[in-house]
Amino acid sequence: MTITDFAGRRTFLKLGAAGAGALAMPGILRAQDKPSEIIVRAWGGAWGDALKEGVADPFTAATGIPVRLDFTEDNEIKPKIWAAVDQGRIPPIHVNWDTTTNATISALRGVTVDLSDLSNLDGLLPLAKPTGLDGYPLVNTYAYVYVCAYRPEAFPDGAPDSWTVMLDPKFKGRVALYDDGIGFNPIAVIAGGGTFEDIPGNMEPGYEFYRKLKENAPLLGEDADFTTWFQNGEIDLACTISVNARAARQSGIDVEWTVPKEGCKVDTDGLWVPRGLPANEEHWAREFVNFALSREAQEKWCSLLGLPPVYPGIAPPADLVGDPSYPTKPEDFARLVSVPSPVLVENQPIWFAKFNEIFQG
Amino acid sequence: MKYPLSWRLLDGLEAAAAVLWPARLRRLTAWGLLAPALVLVGVLVIGLGYMLEYSLHELDLATYRLTEAYSLTNYQTILDRPVYARVLGRTLLGAVLVTAIAVALAFPYAYALVRTRSAALRKALLVALFLPFFIGQVVRAYGWLIVLGREGLVNSALAGMGLPTVDLLFTYPAVIFGLVQYMLPFAILLLVPALAAIPEDMELASESLGARWISTFRHVVIPMAKPGLIGASVVVFTLTLTDFAMPEILGGGTSDFIASAIYDSFFQISNPGLGAALSMVLVTLGSLIVAGVFLVAGTGTLGVRGAK
């Protein structure tokens, strides 16, 4: 007589599964031990405030795990995580809030955890899926637009309708771009007389636009610089992410923004979890990402940022209804310029070198 | 006979020292004292070794890792892209200008600090000298943004006088200005001991022999202050050569120094090989220039005993 004769095959299988589960339980439970905190790298200012209010605080309320935001510059945390993973050390953060381009680079390097099994991925917009990569080594969380932000006082006839206004000698020394050309490289090609199809094969129209722009002595900086420069009346015009322009306006600075006829670059940010975390910390880091993709978190977080989320059917904030920087319909996206991440990853270093050569020369 | 307590304590300490560091090891005392510094320098040399190693590997854009194979590609890239030569030239020119201006401004300050008979003035000069050290470089740079900005103190004063406002920020001169202000205290601190070491009697003797003040200054003070001048110049030059914050903040993104290019390579474009190669070029160039200065001036000018 065998044991299956005694208990029945199905019962035996159930008992076997229960037994195996019981044996594995301590491991599973250990994997779910709550860490003392979850560290999330974030951008500061309006960005960090939105993440805290929209995701971190509700996550803490739901799980009891405090979330600490680490404001290390995104480009500076990257080599620290890479080194930690390569050397078998525990990475300095649990979740990285990153640009999709940078996150893709980290994924190519093999330092990210696959997030394919997150329950909240179901039903998200296709935008959430990273392109050119297997699975979900990162998950995109919203789209954002590099708008043309301007001081209305400097444009009494209304919003500028073309990026070529940057070349107007009237604005010499009063135009600003990101210091690595990010957000403007494809637009420079179109504003310089090229077409979207020229990217990345023929960037020369863009470089020519930059050469002309250099004569107008533009300022080159980061997010925080743009706010300061607008606040201090140093600039009249900037290519910056709509979040910064909106935050500046919300803090009383007289700034408006528009999408000129050449379009604006649209991009995405995402979240990823580095490899090498202890099992329980990785589990809760993934839970944090999963929570950030829930309707509740997406609605609050993206509404505070003023950006279209990857969760479908969420209405834009009242002040951004119909705003071209908040694309919701296909025709909205048609006015914007989207360069696939693999193209950005492959070409960003080349574009950056050329951008530097022109503006530092 | 009963010895005072302090004597007995010292005897005890001496006995303990004799156990811990026996007489036969005394000839190694100097090396023992030097050991921490040697360890620090050793760590630096090991770090430089790693940098050199990194600089000899090209970045593979498919994996964003340095390739295994050794090559001079990164150095070739530096030579091929004229932007690096221009940024390096701008950095070198900046370092020379800042050194010349800072040392020239520091000299009268240090001289006044050493020679003044007024204790109040000396204290005021000392406070003004040390105060900037309590304020970090970044904070000072942001201070200049407020003072020199379009709606800052200077332009407000100009507008108040009915004069047109001027763009003072985000230019190369603004970077030089910020760096001079930052380096001035270092230069003064290095000049003060050298000037204090010049006996005032020497100047009096020169003047009593009929030399005018300017001759005394030229033929007595300056030559005797040479150790301080060389030391201050070397320190200010090397600090400026590697400075990052002032060009970043006051340069408006178009007056970068080589440190910014190194930062960009490491962090912006994730190419540690190129960043390491640029670092090696900077270290080599800086070392050659400082070695050249010592070769011409002699290390003896720094007051190093026995040196030429």
Chai-1 contact restraints between the chains, C-beta under 6 A:
chainA,res_idxA,chainB,res_idxB,connection_type,confidence,min_distance_angstrom,max_distance_angstrom,comment,restraint_id
A,N75,B,F267,contact,1.0,0.0,6.0,A-B,restraint_1
A,N75,B,Q268,contact,1.0,0.0,6.0,A-B,restraint_2
A,E76,B,F267,contact,1.0,0.0,6.0,A-B,restraint_3
A,I105,B,Y64,contact,1.0,0.0,6.0,A-B,restraint_4
A,L108,B,T63,contact,1.0,0.0,6.0,A-B,restraint_5
A,L108,B,Y64,contact,1.0,0.0,6.0,A-B,restraint_6
A,R109,B,Y64,contact,1.0,0.0,6.0,A-B,restraint_7
A,G173,B,D167,contact,1.0,0.0,6.0,A-B,restraint_8
A,D179,B,G253,contact,1.0,0.0,6.0,A-B,restraint_9
A,D180,B,Q268,contact,1.0,0.0,6.0,A-B,restraint_10
A,L219,B,F170,contact,1.0,0.0,6.0,A-B,restraint_11
A,L219,B,G252,contact,1.0,0.0,6.0,A-B,restraint_12
A,L220,B,G253,contact,1.0,0.0,6.0,A-B,restraint_13
A,G221,B,G253,contact,1.0,0.0,6.0,A-B,restraint_14
A,N232,B,G149,contact,1.0,0.0,6.0,A-B,restraint_15
A,N232,B,E151,contact,1.0,0.0,6.0,A-B,restraint_16
A,G233,B,R150,contact,1.0,0.0,6.0,A-B,restraint_17
A,G233,B,E151,contact,1.0,0.0,6.0,A-B,restraint_18
A,E234,B,R150,contact,1.0,0.0,6.0,A-B,restraint_19
A,P349,B,I269,contact,1.0,0.0,6.0,A-B,restraint_20
A,F352,B,I269,contact,1.0,0.0,6.0,A-B,restraint_21
A,N356,B,V83,contact,1.0,0.0,6.0,A-B,restraint_22
A,E357,B,V83,contact,1.0,0.0,6.0,A-B,restraint_23
A,F359,B,T254,contact,1.0,0.0,6.0,A-B,restraint_24
A,Q360,B,V83,contact,1.0,0.0,6.0,A-B,restraint_25
A,Q360,B,V87,contact,1.0,0.0,6.0,A-B,restraint_26
A,Q360,B,D256,contact,1.0,0.0,6.0,A-B,restraint_27
A,G361,B,V83,contact,1.0,0.0,6.0,A-B,restraint_28
A,G361,B,R86,contact,1.0,0.0,6.0,A-B,restraint_29
